[in-house]
Amino acid sequence: MRKIARFGWTVVLGAAGAMAQPLAGTKPLTGTNDLSDAYLSGLDRFTLRETERVASERSGHWRQRMAEGGPSAAAWLATNRAELARMLGVRDARVPFDAPETLSTLTHAAVVGRTDTHTLVRIRWPVIGDFSAEGLLLEPTQPSIAVNIVHLPHAGITPEQVLGLTNGAAAASRLGFRFPPPDCRLVVPAVISRTKSKYVSELPNPFYGKQAAAMPGGKVMTAREFVYRPAYVMGRHVIGYEVQEVSALVDWFRAQTPSATVRVEGWGDGGMLALYAGALDTRIDQTVVAGYFGAREALWREPIDRNVFGLLRRFGDAEVAALIAPRRLTVLTTPGPVEAVTRERGEGGAPGELVSPAEDDAEREVARARGLVPSDGDGWLVRVTEQEVARDPAASLAGGTWKGATVDAAVCAAREARLVKGMNAFSQHLLAVSPAVRHAFLAGLDVSSPAAFERSADAYRTYYLEQVMGRIHGARAALNPRTRVVEQTAAYVCYEVVLDVLPDFMLYGYLLVPNGIQPGERRPLIVAQHGRGGTPRTLMALKNGGRQTYYEIAPRLAERGYLVFSPQNPYVFEDRYRQLVRKANPLQWTLYSYIHLQYEQMFDWLGTLPFVDGARIAFIGQSYGGKTAVRVPPVMTRFCLAVSTGDFNEGIVKMASTRYPFSFALWDEYEMFEFDIGSTFNYSDLACLMIPRPFMAQRGHADGVAWDEFVGYEYARVRRLYTRLGLSDRTAIHWFDGGHEIAVDAACDFFDRFLKP
């Protein structure tokens, strides 16, 4: 016997040259590069290439459908308008109201200033639930109103700045304020800023010592991201909330002045909101977009509060604009805001940047929009350059001066705090009622028998896979398996494995093959999945680079006679994988989309190995691997069993609550949020999609992922349904005195019950 150092750990060789032999039926794996790095880099290239492909495919599909004209084109537009509303979370009934309230206190009057023709007033108006918007109203003194305008500022520009009451205002907006004519009403809503603050949980942590008990959880992030996170989980969006503010004003305009023209305009984020509002609300006659319109394929670079799940599958800015036709859309190709949202050391928010759309980029997108609408008709889409802005009637207003205008910075800051609190309170209300919403969504499950349940569950598996997880479609590449031995012991041989999945997309992992498998014998195989920041090596022996919390599970399973495959999953190299999620989300993909596809390829390859029993392939995952256990095996029925460790809990509270200190809504993991999962599937709902297959959860009492009470609450629903269907022996939860780790012996006992004769 001799030992050599290879790949940073010790390899034991039985005979000279044994290392050169790949697994039978595979090619030799060569090279010394970091395969985890190569894997993630390949996913990045694959995703960016798919983004460009989708843009081309989308444009051609729209042109084809719009060219059909008549009822067919009208139905296409209606379908896409409804889909855009769903993506933006514009789905809640607005609160009816007669007129906005004026806002005053004993120290601040509602009237902020006057002109010869208008009065400027602080106002508030109801939007959805208990949430109300705020802003400034410039109300004509004469009774007759011909035009109602909503002017939407860029995030960080206050209504007072837009109206020229404070510095930094009109010039910064590039949609310079001009005093309206006497028959024009103007409302400037307050748009939530990207000001950074530390957002902390309402409750401290009561379980982990005196110091922790006094400290609520939380990290620094922007106000818009704080609102975005829980809203996104509940199928809503900070963008959607602000679009609803606009539509609530249109409700008022149309009720009070039904014949008046309604115009919505904005710059930067305000231009984005104006574009979406004009597309969704057909009562808006004119839309003016400045400093925003252009190609959207680099959406992943923008601040995360602009992230819209699946947007690029159906929409670029041109397609959104087509939803406005034949109503008037004016695109002002003025410079947009240029800013960076940084992620400093110790902060929790996502990085992002805004780059002003280049004039030729905007021109190309305008041309695309015109090309989508078969006939330009009366010229519904008008492009205006910065030099032409002052002369364009859609952007020009009359002059005037303020009389007695006053501004208090503290009032502006307090207003933003109320808006942030109000939007988040609505999201938290959605979280509170979400069990009933999910119950109604899952009402189609037939619990009369295990067979009936399994049949009815197929539609829900498909929905989760396509709409929540996001499925990567397309023919997979040939397997092209390459292997090499990386460890050889008295109990097993460990092979490093690489398979092709798609161009630039490979599967990489370790396959442990126990010694002594007889010809014709087929063994059960366990897919053992690492957690965040891990690699296949993480699950190996400590002396060979394994981590303590995994307790050498891969070799221990192999020593018990199980085949083991440990794939590399995408959650490695920290912000690199988080940025991959940013690129994936606009394509309606999540991290689990990649995992699902590579597991499909894994199954196909394992099916070619003569010693693998394809009917006995089980799964165990720790931490992020435990998340994978709840999300992927339930929709992949080729897995016969699943064990989730270090993660199972009340998953929607974990993602969306701002009350508890363990919630992702307040911490670093900006990639963690899954759109609309809160209205569809909690952990128990996904785990039950395993039925009639066995499912186990593990919970260490000291695991900071959650509190025992939440874990028990969520698992009780799993236990109840298995029991109702007469399958109580096929599910278990293992409680133990430990932390964020695998209880290997308990997992092995569960495997032995169902995988061994």
C-alpha positions in Angstrom: 0.0 0.0 0.0 1.1 3.6 -0.6 -0.4 7.0 0.1 -0.2 10.0 -2.1 -1.5 13.6 -1.6 -4.1 14.5 -4.2 -6.6 17.3 -4.4 -5.6 18.4 -0.9 -6.4 15.1 0.9 -5.0 11.7 1.3 -5.7 8.9 -1.1 -4.9 5.3 -0.4 -3.9 3.2 -3.4 -4.1 -0.6 -3.4 -1.8 -1.1 -6.4 0.3 0.9 -8.6 -1.7 2.4 -11.5 -5.1 1.7 -9.9 -5.8 5.4 -9.8 -5.7 5.6 -13.6 -8.8 3.4 -14.0 -12.1 5.2 -14.4 -15.4 3.6 -13.6 -16.4 1.0 -16.1 -18.3 2.5 -19.0 -16.9 6.0 -18.5 -14.0 8.1 -19.9 -11.1 9.2 -17.7 -11.6 12.5 -16.0 -8.5 14.6 -16.4 -7.3 18.1 -15.3 -6.6 19.6 -11.9 -8.9 22.6 -12.0 -11.4 23.3 -9.2 -14.5 21.5 -10.4 -16.8 23.4 -8.0 -15.6 26.7 -9.5 -15.9 25.4 -13.1 -19.4 24.1 -12.3 -20.7 27.5 -11.0 -18.9 29.4 -13.7 -20.6 27.2 -16.3 -24.0 27.8 -14.8 -23.4 31.5 -15.0 -22.5 31.4 -18.7 -25.4 29.1 -19.5 -27.9 31.5 -17.7 -26.6 34.6 -19.5 -26.8 32.9 -22.8 -30.3 31.8 -22.1 -31.2 35.4 -21.2 -30.2 36.5 -24.7 -32.0 33.6 -26.4 -35.2 34.2 -24.5 -35.2 37.9 -25.6 -35.0 36.9 -29.2 -37.6 34.2 -28.9 -40.0 36.5 -27.0 -39.9 39.3 -29.5 -40.6 36.9 -32.4 -43.5 35.3 -30.5 -45.1 38.7 -29.8 -44.8 39.8 -33.4 -46.5 36.6 -34.5 -49.4 36.8 -32.1 -50.0 40.6 -32.6 -49.9 40.1 -36.4 -53.0 37.9 -36.1 -55.0 41.0 -35.2 -58.7 41.1 -34.2 -59.9 39.1 -31.2 -56.9 36.8 -31.2 -54.5 39.8 -30.7 -56.9 41.3 -28.1 -57.0 38.0 -26.2 -53.2 37.8 -26.3 -52.9 41.3 -24.8 -55.5 40.6 -22.1 -53.7 37.4 -21.1 -50.3 39.1 -20.9 -51.8 42.1 -19.0 -53.1 39.6 -16.4 -49.8 37.8 -16.3 -47.9 41.0 -15.8 -50.3 41.9 -12.9 -49.6 38.5 -11.4 -45.8 39.0 -11.7 -46.0 42.4 -10.0 -48.3 41.2 -7.3 -51.2 43.5 -8.4 -53.9 41.2 -7.3 -55.6 42.7 -4.2 -58.9 44.6 -4.3 -58.3 48.3 -3.7 -60.2 50.2 -0.9 -62.9 52.5 -2.3 -62.8 56.1 -1.1 -64.5 59.4 -2.0 -61.5 61.6 -1.8 -58.0 61.7 -0.2 -57.6 62.8 3.3 -55.7 66.0 4.1 -52.9 65.5 6.6 -52.3 68.0 9.4 -51.2 68.0 13.0 -51.1 70.7 15.7 -47.7 71.7 14.5 -48.0 71.1 10.7 -50.8 72.4 8.5 -52.1 70.4 5.7 -51.6 73.2 3.2 -48.0 73.4 2.2 -48.1 76.4 -0.2 -50.1 78.2 -2.9 -49.9 79.7 -6.4 -52.3 82.0 -8.1 -54.2 79.1 -9.4 -53.5 76.1 -7.1 -53.3 75.0 -3.5 -50.6 72.5 -2.4 -51.8 70.0 0.2 -50.4 67.0 2.0 -52.7 64.1 1.4 -53.2 60.4 2.2 -55.4 57.9 0.3 -56.3 54.2 1.0 -54.9 51.6 -1.3 -55.1 48.0 -0.2 -56.0 46.5 3.2 -54.9 49.0 5.9 -52.2 50.4 3.7 -52.5 54.0 2.7 -50.3 56.0 0.3 -49.1 59.6 0.9 -48.0 62.5 -1.2 -48.6 66.1 -2.3 -51.7 67.3 -4.2 -51.6 70.5 -6.3 -55.4 71.2 -6.5 -56.8 73.8 -8.8 -58.8 76.6 -7.2 -61.2 76.6 -10.1 -63.9 73.8 -10.1 -63.4 72.6 -13.7 -60.6 70.0 -14.2 -59.5 68.9 -17.6 -56.4 66.9 -16.8 -55.4 64.8 -13.8 -51.6 64.0 -13.6 -49.8 61.6 -11.4 -46.1 62.5 -11.3 -43.9 59.6 -10.0 -40.4 60.5 -8.6 -37.4 58.4 -8.7 -36.7 56.5 -5.4 -35.0 58.9 -3.1 -36.5 62.1 -4.6 -39.3 63.5 -2.4 -42.4 65.1 -3.7 -41.2 68.3 -2.2 -38.0 68.1 -4.3 -40.0 67.4 -7.4 -42.1 70.5 -6.8 -39.1 72.7 -6.3 -39.7 73.3 -2.6 -36.2 72.0 -1.6 -32.9 71.6 -3.3 -32.1 68.7 -5.6 -35.4 68.7 -7.2 -36.6 69.5 -10.7 -33.2 69.3 -12.4 -32.5 65.9 -10.8 -35.7 64.4 -12.1 -35.0 65.2 -15.8 -38.8 65.6 -16.1 -38.6 69.1 -14.8 -41.6 70.3 -12.9 -43.5 73.1 -14.5 -46.5 74.7 -12.8 -49.7 73.2 -14.3 -52.4 75.3 -16.0 -55.4 76.3 -14.0 -57.6 73.3 -15.1 -54.9 70.7 -14.2 -54.7 68.7 -11.0 -51.3 67.1 -10.1 -50.6 64.5 -7.5 -47.0 63.5 -6.6 -46.9 60.3 -4.5 -44.0 59.6 -2.2 -42.0 56.7 -3.7 -40.0 54.6 -1.1 -36.3 55.3 -1.2 -33.2 53.2 -1.2 -32.0 54.8 2.0 -30.2 52.2 4.2 -31.3 51.3 7.7 -30.8 48.4 10.1 -34.1 46.5 10.2 -34.5 44.4 13.2 -37.0 41.7 14.3 -39.9 42.7 16.6 -38.9 39.9 19.0 -35.5 39.0 20.5 -34.1 35.5 20.6 -35.2 34.0 23.9 -33.3 30.7 23.7 -29.6 31.2 23.3 -28.2 33.0 26.4 -28.6 36.4 28.0 -26.7 38.3 25.3 -28.8 36.8 22.5 -32.0 37.3 24.4 -31.4 41.0 24.5 -30.6 41.2 20.8 -33.2 41.1 18.0 -32.1 39.8 14.7 -31.5 42.0 11.7 -29.2 43.6 9.1 -28.7 46.8 7.2 -30.5 47.0 3.8 -32.4 49.6 1.8 -36.0 50.5 2.6 -37.2 49.2 -0.8 -35.4 45.8 -0.3 -36.9 45.5 3.2 -40.4 45.9 1.7 -39.6 43.7 -1.3 -38.4 40.6 0.6 -41.6 39.5 2.5 -43.9 40.9 -0.3 -42.1 38.7 -2.9 -42.6 35.5 -0.8 -46.3 36.3 -0.6 -46.7 36.9 -4.4 -46.6 40.7 -4.0 -44.0 43.3 -4.8 -42.9 46.8 -3.7 -43.5 47.7 -7.4 -47.0 46.3 -7.3 -47.8 48.2 -4.2 -46.8 51.4 -5.7 -48.6 50.7 -9.0 -51.7 50.1 -6.8 -51.2 53.6 -5.3 -51.4 55.0 -8.8 -54.6 53.0 -9.7 -56.2 54.1 -6.5 -55.7 57.7 -7.6 -57.2 56.8 -11.0 -60.2 55.4 -9.2 -60.7 58.8 -7.6 -60.0 60.7 -10.8 -62.5 58.7 -12.8 -65.2 58.9 -10.1 -64.9 62.6 -9.6 -63.9 63.9 -13.1 -64.9 61.1 -15.5 -64.3 63.1 -18.7 -60.9 64.5 -17.7 -57.7 63.2 -19.2 -55.5 61.0 -17.0 -51.7 61.2 -17.4 -49.1 59.3 -15.5 -45.5 60.3 -15.8 -42.2 59.5 -14.1 -38.4 59.5 -14.2 -36.1 56.7 -13.2 -38.0 54.4 -10.8 -40.9 56.7 -11.4 -40.7 56.0 -15.1 -40.7 52.3 -14.4 -43.8 52.7 -12.3 -45.5 54.8 -14.9 -44.7 52.3 -17.6 -46.2 49.4 -15.5 -49.2 51.4 -14.4 -50.0 52.5 -18.0 -49.7 48.9 -19.1 -52.0 47.5 -16.4 -54.6 50.3 -16.0 -56.4 50.9 -19.3 -58.1 54.0 -17.8 -54.8 55.9 -18.1 -54.9 58.0 -21.3 -51.3 59.1 -21.5 -48.1 57.7 -20.1 -44.8 59.5 -20.0 -41.6 57.5 -19.2 -38.3 59.3 -18.7 -34.8 58.0 -17.8 -35.9 54.3 -17.8 -36.9 52.9 -21.1 -34.5 50.4 -22.7 -33.3 46.8 -22.9 -34.0 44.9 -19.7 -31.7 41.8 -20.2 -29.3 43.2 -17.5 -32.1 43.3 -14.9 -30.0 41.2 -12.6 -27.6 44.1 -12.2 -30.3 46.5 -11.1 -31.3 46.9 -7.4 -33.0 43.8 -6.2 -36.3 45.7 -5.5 -36.7 45.7 -9.4 -36.3 41.9 -9.6 -39.5 40.4 -11.1 -39.8 36.6 -11.3 -40.2 35.4 -14.9 -40.4 38.9 -16.4 -38.0 38.3 -19.3 -39.9 35.1 -20.4 -42.8 37.4 -21.5 -41.7 41.0 -21.3 -39.0 43.5 -22.1 -39.9 47.2 -22.0 -41.1 47.0 -25.6 -43.6 44.3 -24.7 -44.9 46.2 -21.7 -45.2 49.3 -23.9 -47.3 47.2 -26.4 -49.9 46.7 -23.6 -50.4 50.5 -23.6 -51.2 50.8 -27.3 -53.3 52.4 -28.8 -53.2 54.8 -25.8 -50.5 57.5 -25.9 -47.0 56.6 -24.6 -44.2 59.2 -24.7 -40.7 58.0 -24.1 -38.3 60.8 -23.1 -34.7 59.6 -23.8 -33.3 61.8 -21.1 -30.5 60.5 -18.9 -31.6 58.2 -16.1 -30.4 58.0 -12.6 -26.9 56.6 -12.0 -26.3 55.1 -8.6 -24.9 52.1 -6.8 -26.4 50.1 -4.0 -23.4 48.6 -2.2 -23.2 45.6 0.1 -20.7 46.7 2.8 -19.1 44.3 5.3 -21.7 43.2 7.8 -24.7 44.4 5.8 -27.5 42.2 4.6 -28.8 43.8 1.5 -28.2 42.9 -2.1 -25.8 44.9 -4.3 -27.1 46.5 -7.4 -26.6 49.4 -9.8 -28.5 51.8 -12.0 -27.0 52.8 -15.3 -28.6 55.5 -17.4 -30.1 53.9 -20.6 -28.1 55.0 -23.6 -30.0 57.0 -26.2 -29.4 54.4 -29.0 -30.5 51.6 -26.6 -33.7 53.4 -25.9 -34.2 54.1 -29.6 -33.8 50.3 -30.4 -36.4 49.4 -27.7 -38.8 52.1 -29.0 -38.4 50.6 -32.5 -39.1 47.1 -31.1 -42.2 48.4 -29.4 -43.5 49.9 -32.6 -42.7 46.7 -34.5 -44.9 44.7 -32.1 -48.0 46.8 -32.9 -49.0 46.0 -36.5 -50.3 49.5 -37.2 -48.9 52.7 -35.6 -52.3 54.2 -36.0 -52.3 57.8 -34.8 -48.8 57.5 -33.5 -49.4 56.0 -30.1 -45.7 55.9 -29.2 -43.7 59.1 -29.3 -40.0 59.3 -28.6 -38.7 62.7 -27.4 -35.1 63.5 -26.9 -33.7 65.6 -24.0 -33.4 68.6 -26.3 -37.0 68.3 -27.3 -38.5 67.8 -23.8 -39.2 71.5 -23.3 -41.1 71.7 -26.6 -43.1 68.5 -26.3 -46.8 69.1 -25.4 -46.9 65.8 -23.5 -44.2 67.1 -21.1 -44.6 70.9 -21.1 -46.6 72.8 -18.4 -47.1 76.4 -17.8 -45.1 78.6 -15.4 -45.8 80.1 -12.0 -44.4 80.9 -8.5 -44.9 79.5 -5.0 -46.4 81.7 -2.2 -45.6 80.8 1.4 -44.4 77.3 0.7 -42.9 75.5 3.7 -41.0 72.2 4.0 -40.0 70.2 7.1 -37.4 67.5 6.5 -38.7 65.6 9.6 -42.1 65.4 8.1 -40.7 63.8 4.9 -38.7 61.2 6.9 -41.7 60.4 9.0 -43.8 59.9 5.9 -41.4 57.4 4.4 -41.3 55.5 7.7 -45.1 55.2 7.7 -45.1 54.0 4.1 -42.5 51.3 4.8 -44.3 50.2 7.9 -47.7 50.2 6.1 -46.5 48.1 3.1 -44.7 45.7 5.4 -47.8 45.4 7.6 -49.9 44.4 4.6 -47.3 41.7 3.7 -47.3 40.5 7.3 -51.1 40.4 7.2 -50.8 38.2 4.1 -48.4 36.0 6.0 -50.9 35.7 8.9 -53.8 34.5 6.7 -51.6 32.4 4.3 -52.5 29.0 5.9 -56.1 29.5 4.8 -54.9 30.7 1.4 -52.7 27.6 0.9 -55.5 25.4 2.2 -57.8 26.7 -0.5 -55.1 26.4 -3.1 -54.5 22.7 -2.2 -58.2 21.8 -1.9 -57.9 19.7 -5.1 -55.9 17.0 -3.2 -58.0 13.8 -2.8 -57.3 12.3 0.6 -59.7 9.4 0.3 -56.9 6.9 -0.3 -53.1 6.9 -0.9 -53.7 6.1 -4.6 -56.2 8.8 -5.0 -53.9 11.3 -3.3 -51.0 10.4 -5.4 -53.0 10.9 -8.6 -54.4 14.3 -7.5 -50.9 15.3 -6.3 -49.5 15.2 -9.8 -51.1 18.5 -10.8 -49.6 20.2 -7.8 -46.2 18.7 -8.4 -46.4 20.2 -11.9 -47.5 23.5 -10.6 -44.8 23.8 -8.1 -42.2 22.7 -10.6 -43.3 25.1 -13.4 -44.6 28.1 -11.5 -42.7 28.2 -8.1 -39.4 26.4 -8.6 -39.2 27.1 -12.3 -38.3 24.3 -14.7 -35.5 24.5 -17.2 -36.9 23.1 -20.5 -35.0 21.7 -23.5 -33.4 18.5 -24.5 -30.4 17.5 -22.3 -27.0 16.7 -23.7 -25.6 13.2 -24.0 -24.3 12.0 -20.6 -20.6 11.8 -21.6 -19.6 10.5 -18.1 -16.0 11.1 -17.0 -14.6 9.6 -13.7 -11.5 9.1 -11.7 -10.8 7.5 -8.4 -10.1 9.9 -5.6 -10.2 7.6 -2.6 -9.9 3.9 -2.0 -10.4 2.2 1.3 -11.2 -1.3 2.6 -14.9 -0.5 2.5 -15.4 1.5 -0.7 -14.0 3.2 -3.8 -14.8 6.9 -4.3 -15.0 8.2 -7.8 -15.1 11.9 -8.9 -17.8 12.1 -11.6 -18.6 14.7 -14.2 -21.6 14.5 -16.6 -22.7 16.9 -19.3 -26.2 18.4 -18.8 -26.4 21.3 -21.3 -23.8 23.4 -23.0 -21.7 25.0 -20.2 -23.9 23.1 -17.6 -22.2 20.1 -16.0 -23.0 17.8 -13.1 -20.1 17.2 -10.7 -20.1 14.9 -7.7 -18.6 11.9 -5.8 -19.8 8.4 -6.2 -19.0 6.0 -3.4 -19.1 2.3 -4.4 -18.9 -0.3 -1.6 -16.5 -3.1 -2.1 -17.9 -6.6 -2.4 -20.8 -6.0 -4.8 -21.5 -9.3 -6.5 -22.1 -9.7 -10.3 -25.8 -9.0 -11.0 -26.4 -7.5 -7.5 -28.1 -4.1 -7.4 -27.7 -2.0 -4.3 -29.8 1.0 -3.0 -28.2 4.4 -3.5 -28.5 7.4 -1.3 -28.0 10.9 -2.7 -26.3 12.8 0.1 -26.5 16.6 -0.4 -24.3 19.2 1.2 -25.4 22.6 2.5 -24.5 26.2 1.8 -20.9 26.7 0.9 -20.3 23.0 0.7 -18.8 20.6 -1.9 -18.9 16.8 -2.4 -15.8 16.7 -0.2 -17.8 18.3 2.7 -19.6 15.0 3.4 -16.4 12.9 3.4 -14.1 12.0 6.3 -12.8 14.9 8.4 -9.2 14.1 7.6 -10.1 14.4 3.9 -11.8 17.8 4.1 -15.2 16.9 5.6 -17.1 19.2 7.9 -17.9 18.2 11.5 -21.7 18.9 11.1 -22.0 16.2 8.5 -20.4 13.5 10.6 -18.7 11.8 7.7 -22.1 10.7 6.4 -21.0 9.7 2.9 -18.3 7.2 3.9 -20.4 6.0 6.9 -23.3 5.1 4.5 -20.9 3.4 2.2 -19.5 1.4 5.1 -23.0 0.2 5.7 -23.2 -1.1 2.2 -25.0 1.7 0.5 -24.0 3.3 -2.8 -23.7 7.1 -2.2 -23.7 9.9 -4.7 -22.9 13.4 -3.5 -23.5 16.1 -6.2 -22.3 19.6 -6.2 -25.2 22.0 -5.9 -25.1 25.7 -6.9 -25.0 27.3 -3.4 -21.2 27.7 -3.2 -18.9 30.7 -3.3 -21.3 32.9 -1.4 -22.2 36.0 -3.4 -21.4 34.3 -6.7 -24.3 31.9 -6.3 -26.5 34.7 -5.0 -25.8 36.7 -8.2 -26.6 33.5 -10.2 -30.1 33.6 -8.6 -30.4 37.3 -9.6 -29.7 36.2 -13.2 -32.1 33.2 -12.9 -35.2 34.8 -11.4 -36.1 36.9 -14.5 -36.1 33.7 -16.5 -38.5 32.1 -13.9 -35.8 30.0 -12.5 -34.5 29.4 -8.9 -31.4 27.6 -7.7 -33.7 24.5 -7.5 -34.3 24.7 -11.3 -30.6 23.9 -11.9 -30.7 21.2 -9.2 -33.8 19.5 -10.6 -32.3 19.4 -14.1 -29.0 18.0 -13.0 -30.8 15.4 -10.9 -32.7 14.3 -14.0 -29.4 13.8 -15.7 -28.0 12.0 -12.6 -30.9 9.6 -12.6 -30.4 8.8 -16.3 -26.7 8.0 -15.7 -27.3 6.0 -12.5 -29.7 3.9 -14.5 -26.9 2.8 -16.7 -24.8 1.4 -13.8 -25.4 -2.3 -13.4 -25.0 -2.2 -9.6 -27.6 0.5 -8.9 -31.2 -0.4 -8.0 -33.2 2.4 -9.7 -36.2 1.7 -7.5 -34.2 2.3 -4.3 -32.7 5.8 -4.8 -33.1 7.9 -1.6 -32.1 11.4 -0.6 -30.7 13.1 2.5 -29.7 16.8 2.6 -28.4 19.0 5.4 -29.1 22.8 5.7 -29.5 24.1 2.1 -29.4 20.4 1.2 -32.3 20.0 3.7 -34.2 22.7 1.7 -33.5 20.7 -1.4 -34.9 17.6 0.3 -38.2 19.4 0.8 -38.4 20.9 -2.7 -36.9 18.5 -5.2 -37.7 14.8 -4.2 -41.4 15.6 -3.7 -41.6 16.5 -7.4 -39.2 13.9 -8.6 -41.0 10.6 -8.0 -37.8 8.6 -8.9 -36.6 9.4 -5.4 -38.1 6.7 -3.2 -37.5 8.4 0.1 -36.3 11.8 1.5 -34.7 13.0 4.7 -34.5 16.7 5.5 -32.0 17.7 8.2 -31.0 21.1 9.6 -33.8 23.0 7.8 -37.3 21.6 8.2 -39.6 24.2 9.8 -42.4 26.7 9.1 -40.8 27.8 5.9 -43.0 30.8 5.1 -42.5 32.4 8.4 -38.8 31.7 8.0 -38.7 33.6 4.8 -41.3 36.4 5.2 -41.8 37.3 8.9 -40.2 40.4 10.2 -41.2 39.5 13.8 -38.9 36.6 14.5 -35.1 36.9 14.8 -34.4 33.8 12.7 -36.2 35.1 9.6 -34.4 35.4 6.3 -36.3 38.6 5.7 -33.8 40.3 8.1 -30.6 38.6 7.3 -27.9 38.2 4.6 -29.5 35.7 2.3 -31.0 38.0 -0.3 -31.3 35.1 -2.8 -33.5 33.0 -0.5 -36.9 34.3 -1.5 -39.2 32.3 -3.7 -42.0 34.2 -5.5 -45.5 33.4 -4.3 -44.5 30.3 -2.4 -46.4 31.7 0.6 -49.7 31.5 -1.2 -49.1 28.0 -2.5 -46.8 25.6 -0.6 -45.3 25.5 2.9 -42.8 22.8 4.0 -45.6 20.5 5.1 -47.4 20.8 1.8 -44.3 19.9 -0.1 -43.3 17.1 2.2 -46.8 15.6 1.8 -46.2 15.5 -2.0 -43.8 12.6 -1.1 -46.9 10.4 -0.2 -46.9 7.4 -0.3 -43.1 7.5 -0.2 -41.4 7.8 3.2 -40.3 11.2 4.6 -38.2 12.1 7.6 -37.4 15.4 9.2 -34.6 15.9 11.8 -34.4 18.7 14.3 -31.6 19.6 16.7 -32.9 21.6 19.7 -30.1 24.1 19.5 -30.3 24.6 15.7 -30.7 28.4 15.1 -32.5 27.8 11.9 -35.8 28.0 13.8 -37.5 27.3 17.1 -38.7 23.8 18.0 -42.3 25.1 18.3 -42.3 26.1 14.7 -40.8 22.8 13.5 -43.3 20.8 15.5 -46.2 22.9 14.3 -45.2 22.3 10.6 -44.3 18.7 11.0 -47.7 17.9 12.7 -49.5 18.5 9.4 -47.2 16.0 7.7 -47.8 13.4 10.4 -51.6 14.0 10.3 -51.9 13.4 6.6 -49.7 10.3 6.5 -51.8 9.0 9.4 -55.1 9.8 7.8 -54.0 7.8 4.7 -52.9 4.9 6.9 -49.2 5.5 6.3 -48.1 6.7 9.7 -45.2 4.2 9.7 -43.7 6.0 6.6 -42.9 9.3 8.3 -41.0 10.4 11.3 -39.3 13.3 13.0 -36.1 12.8 14.9 -35.6 15.3 17.8 -32.1 15.4 19.3 -29.9 17.4 21.6 -27.7 19.1 19.0 -27.4 21.9 16.6 -27.2 22.5 12.9 -26.1 19.0 12.0 -27.1 15.5 10.8 -28.1 12.8 13.2 -26.4 10.1 11.1 -27.5 7.0 13.2 -31.2 8.0 13.1 -31.0 8.6 9.4 -29.3 5.3 8.8 -32.0 3.5 10.8 -34.7 5.1 8.6 -32.9 4.1 5.5 -32.4 0.6 6.7 -36.2 0.3 7.4 -37.1 1.1 3.8 -34.1 0.3 1.7 -32.9 -3.0 3.0 -34.6 -6.3 2.6 
